[in-house]
């Protein structure tokens, strides 16, 4: 069956994500860009591999990985009728998620250069927005009415799910997203590869509580949705009978010294400071703490997933080894050599010139979203229409992305949190290394409890470290 083509290809070639942070190949204004185009030449990387399809081979097998392995016809440029997909991402001062869409584009470019989807190239349109509701609504209509997309992949926006979810549901479009807003997780037609800021912050606070801290200070950027995000960490801290202080900061941060001092004073020597910011904003807080000699003045520092990037680990240096503990919604790339991870790195090296952050969670998300979309598209028989493409997206079940603790399922549920088990990583001389293996996010968060009641608990991925 075509649904198994991607898995079979990975087993046959023994091939297969992570660059993170900010900057777009597209414009910072809300102009659409697309590229189904001719990829740049370059050499792939190599390393150990496992399976990245719906079943998993052991992660210890070894083989060279080339980007030609991302398609069914190595070296053959797809020339059929394009399959139009689109995505909407926030790109504004202090908050940019363009690396996610740009990595999805890199994956699609690789597939297009190696046979495409049953001979069809993917043409991917990226819209950027600046948390303006009217602009976000217009972006969605641009993609559907002008660009004639048949599927939405790689959306990563502070407000997009809130603004557009009713529109997607009306059209029967099941988006594959990296979620932020509550509606990315609480509606029937959105399924994320990530946990988003609430559940990732849950994971960071959960780790801090496991280390028996006496207090939690949770600080996040002052953008729409802070109350929703903070409710998860508050539920976990309250259940553990541990005091929690909630702070917010305007971004870009103008006085990181005062932010770091306030956090450390509120936490105290037995407390934890947990951050929820994009990597550059988290970095300036942590660097301010180091400059002021505050890194050892609390029991530990924590951070949600965006901090899981070598960019941040390298910038911080060895003083933060085993002092900062970062929630990692996707498999730690530096300590993992599997087919999925090696293909991710090879695609990033050859096609990811617009992915400014290098290896890290943001680019892993883009890779994973594109990988799931390709897997689903390969199952379509006949024409690629809105109906056939979105039926294929929703039909994805227990797919091994090679990037998540759990097998990933879309499914017909009233809400979707398909990624709800994760890792913790810590800096180690410029790399992020695993500090804790796959750990379920606590169902003390009522949203996690509601999802597990609806969908159950997904099996652990056979490629999870």
N, C-alpha and C positions, 0 to 999 in steps of 0.2 A: 504494500500500500504506500501511497505517496507520503502519508503522514510520517512514515518511518524512514524516508529517504535521508533526512539530515543525520539521524542517528547512525544509519547504515554507512553513510559516507564517512562519518567520523571514525567508526570502527575499522573501516577498510583502510583508510589512510593513516590512522593513528595520529590525528592532529590535535586541536583548539587550545584578562581584559582590564586593564586598569590604568587610566590617566585621569587626573582630577583637577579640576577647578575652572578657570574662567577665561573667557574671551572667545569671541565668535569669529568664524570665517564670514558669517553674515553681518549685515550692517547693524549698528546699535539702534537704529531707528526701526520702526515696524515695517520694513520692506521685505518682501518675500525673496528668498534665494533658493535655487535648486541646483542639484548636481546629480546627474545620473552618470556622470561623465567619465572621461578617460583618466584612469588613475595614474599617479606618478610611478615611475619605475623604481625598483629598490629590491634589496634582498631580504628574505625572511629570517627569523631567528630560529633557534633550535632548542630542544630540551626534552625532558621527560614528559610523558603524556598519559592520559586516561581517556575515557569516553565522555563526550559532552552531549550525547543524544538522550533518548528516553530511557536507556539503560546504561549502566556505567561499568567500564572496565576498571581494573585496579589502577590507582593513580601512580604506581611505581614503574610502569612500563616506560621504555625510553625510545624516542624516535625524533629525527629532525622534523621541524615544523616549518612549512613554507606557506606564504599567503595564498598560493595557488590551491591550497586545500580547503579554502572557504567556499568553493563552488564545485559543481558536478562536472564541469568541463574546464580543467586547468588551462589557462592561457587563452581561452576563447572568449572574446568580448560579446556579451549578450546583445542581440540586434532585433529582438522582437518588439512588439508594442509595449511601451513602458507601463509599469504598475506605479501609479502615483500615490505616494504616502506623504504625510505632513506632520509637523510638530510645532509646538508653541513653547518658547522658553523666556523666562525673565532675564533681562540683561540691563542692569542699571548700576549706578555707583554704589558699591558696598555689597551688592548681591547679584551674582551672575551665575547662570547654570548652562551657559552655552557649550561648555565642554561635553555635556551629556549628548546633546543633539549632534555636535560635531563628530563625536565618536560613533554614533549611530550612522552618520553619513559615511565615515571611513569604512565601516563594516559593509554597508551597501555598495560602496565603490569597489571593494574587494570582491564581493559576490558578482557584481556586474562584469568585472574583468575575467571571471572564471566561470562563465556559462549562464549567470543570472538565475532567475527562478523559472525553471522549465523553458529557458531561452529568453525570458523577458527581463530587461533591466528594471531596477527600482529607480524611480525619479523621486527624490526626496526634497520637499519644500520646508524650509525653516522660517518661522515667524518669530521675531523678538518683540518683547513688550516691557513696559515700565510700570506695572501695577496700576494701570488705568483701565477700569472696567469696560468703558466704551471701546477702547483700543483692543482689548482682549476679545470681546464679542465680535468686533470687525475682523480680527485675525482668523477666527474660526470660520466665518462666512467667506472670507477670501480663499481659504484653503478648499472649502467645499464648492463654492459657486464659481470661482475663477480658475483655480488650479485643478479642480475636479479630482481631488484625492478620493481614494476608496477606503483608506484606513488612516488612523492617527496613531503614531508611534513616537515615543521620546518626549512627550509633553513634560516640562518641568517648570512650574510657575507658581508663584506665591498665591495667586488668585484664580488661575485658569479653571480649575475644577469647580470652584464655587460659581463662576460666571457662566461656564459653558456646559455643565453636565446635563442640564435639561435639553439643550440643543442636540447634544450627541445622542441622548436617549431617544429623542423624537425621530432622529434619522436612522436609528438602529446601528450606531457606530460604537463599537466596544474598544475603548482606547487602552493601549499598553503604555503605561506612564511611569515616571518617577515622581511619586506623589509628595505634595507638601500640604495643601489645604485639606480640611476635614472631608470634603466630598470626594477626594481621590480614594478614600478608604471606606466611605459609608454609603456609596451608591451602587446600583447594579451594573453600570456600564463603564467602570474604570477599575483596572487591576494594575498594581504597581509592582516593580521588581525590587523596590527599596521599602524600608519601613517608614520613611519620612521623618520629619523632625520630632514628632511626638513620640513615636515608638522607638526611634533611635536614642532619644533623650532618656526614655524609660530604661533602655539597655545600659546607658552610661551611669545612670543613677543606681540601677540594680547592682551593677558591679561595685560601685562605691559602698553601697549598703552591705554587700557581702564581705567587705573589708572592715566592717564594724566601725564606721565613722560615727562621730557623735553628732554631726550636723551636716546638712547639705545646703550649699548656696548654688542655686541654679540661675545662670545668667544667659540671656538670649537677645538677639537683635530685635529692636522695636519695630516690627513689621506686622501687617494684619495676621491675626491668628495666634497671638502670643498666649491668650487665655486657653485656647484649645490645646496648644502644645504643652503648656505648663501643667495642665490637669493630670496628665499621665504621671510625671515625676512626683507630683503632690500626692497622688493616690498611693504610689509605692512607698514614699517616705512616711506617710501617715499610717499605713499598715504596719510598718516596722517601728512605729512609735519614735521616729527620728525627726527632730525639727527640720524644717526646710524654709529657706528664705528665697523669694523669687525676685529677680532683678531684670530690667531691660535696658538696652543701650541703643541710642540712635547711631545708625551707620550711614556713611563711614565714620569710624570712631575718631574723634578729634583729640582726646586726652586719655590715652591708654594707661598712663601712670595712675590717674585717679581711679580708673575702673579697677585696676589690679589691686590697689590699696583697699578699696571698699570691699572687694570680694574676700580678700584675705582677712580683713578685720571682722567681717560678718561670720566667716567660717570658723575662725579660731584654730588653735594648733591640732585639735583632734577632728577637724572637719574636712569636708571635701568641697572643692570648687568645680562645678560642672558647667561647661560652656556649650552653647548651641549657636554657632556662627559659621559663615563660610570661611575657608582656610585663611585668606589674608587678614580678616578681622580677628579671628582667633589667634593668629600668629602675633599680631602687634600687642595683644593683651599678654600673651605668654612671654614675649620678649621684654615687655615692660616689667613684668614680675621678676624676670631674671636680672634685668638691669638694676632693680631696686633690692635684689637679694631676697625676694619673697618666695622663691620656688620651694623652699624647704619649710615655710612657715605654716603649712597646712599638711594634713595627713596624706592627701593625694589630690591630684588634678584630674578631671575627666573631661570628655568632649564627645559630642555626637559625631556621626559618621563623616561629615565633611572634613574633619581633621585627619582622616585616614588617608594621607598622601605623603609620598616621599618628599615632596616640596616642603612640607611643614617640618618633617623629621630632620631634613638636611639643614634647614634654616635655624632650627633650634639648637642642634648640636648635642654633644654627649651629656651636658648637664641635666638633660631631661630624660635620660635613660631610666626607665622603670619608675618615673615620677608622674607621667601623663598616661592615662588609660583611656583609649578611644574605642567607642562602639564601632564595630565593623560589620555592616549589613551584608557585605560580600566577602568572599574568601580572600584572606590576606595574600597579596600578590608576591611579596618578596620571599616568603618562605614556602611557596607552592610552585611545583613544577608538574603540571598536568596538561593534557591536550588543550583544554579550554584556555588555560592561562597562557600557554605558550603561543597559541594562535592569536589571542588578544594582544600580546606584546608585539608579535610580528606585524599585525595589522596596524597597531599604533605607530610602529617605527616606519612603515612604508606609506601608509595612507593618512596618518593622523597629524599632519603638519599644522592643522588648525586647532588642535587640542593643546592648549597652552600649558596645562598643569602636569603633563606626564602621567606616570603611573599613580593611580589612586581611585577612590570610590566613584567619583563623578564619571570618569571615562568607563569604568567597569559597568556602571548602570547603562550607559549608552550602548555598549557592546551587547549587554544582556538583552536589552529591549529589541535591538535589531536581530539578534540571534533567535529570539522567540518568534518574532514576526516572520523571519525567513522559514523557520520550521513550520509555522502555520501555513504560509503561502504555498509551500511545496505540496500541501495536501489538497489544494484546490483543483478540481477538475472542471474544464470548461473555462468560461470567461471570468476574468477578475473584476468583479463588480462589488459595490458596497455590501450587498447581501452576502455574496460568497466569501469575501475576504473577512468580514466581521463574524460570520458563522465559524470560520476556521480559527479566528482568534479565540473565540469563546470555547471552542472545542479542545484547546490545549489542556492536557491533563497529565500531571505527574511527569513533567519534562525536566530532565537533568540539564540545567544550564551550564554546569561546571563552575558556577560562580556563587551559588547560594548553599546554605546549610540544608535546605529542604528542596524536594522536587516541587516544581512550580505548576500550579493549576489556575486557570481562569475560572471557568464554571459559571453556572447560573445561580448566583447567590445574591441576596439583597445588599450585601456589603462585601468588600474584598480587602483582606490583609494577607495575601498569600505568602509573604515573607515575614515570619514572626519568630525566627530563631536566628541567633547571630553569634559573632565572635567578639573578643576584646583584644586589641593590639596595643603595643607600647613602643615608643621610639627606642632604637638600639643603634647608636652610631650612624645616624642618617637613614636608617631603614625602619619600617614598621614591622615588628615581629609579634607573633601570637602570644598573648598572655593568658587567654582562656578560650577553650574550644566551644563548639556549638552549644548554645544555652538558650532555652525557650524564654521569650519575653513573658514576664509574669502576667497571669490572668487577673491579678489584682487590678490592673487597668481594665475598666469595664468594657472598653471597645475590643480589646483582645479576647475577653471572655465571650462577647457576643459573636465574634467571628468564629471562634472554635466551636461554639454551639451550633452555628449554621453549617460550617464546612468541615469540622473535625480538625485533626492535626495531621499535616502532610508527612509522608515518610522522609527520613533523612536521606539526603543525596548520597549515592555510593562514592562520589568523588570528594565529599566534604572531608577536609583534614581532621 
